Amino acid sequence: MKKTVLSMNMVTQKFIRNTIKYKKGKLMINNCLYNKIKLLHDLCSTHWFIHQHAKCDAQDMKDTECIAYLEELEQDLKKHIEKLKNMTCK
């Protein structure tokens, strides 16, 4: 089975190489890039939670409506995570 939880390593490496700026000896990034990275982190956490816990709980309760919704949400999150990864790693 292919691992579905996405890693942030590629994002972190490209971020460090391409976007670090120093201001008065401190590490700085622009707000837009910070927001993309924060969103990416939050979406990956949500995706992981759905994959590891929420779907199993819904299956245990035999809640077919919830299972269908979580599967749809998981697929949508994968698409948005990929888009953010591509935008962040330019």
Buried (B, 14 or more C-beta within 10 A) or exposed (E): EEEEEBEBEEBEEBBEEEBEEEEEEEEEBEEEBEEBBEBBEEBBEBBBEBBEEBBEEBEEEEEEEBBEBBEEBBEEBBEEBEEBBEEBBE
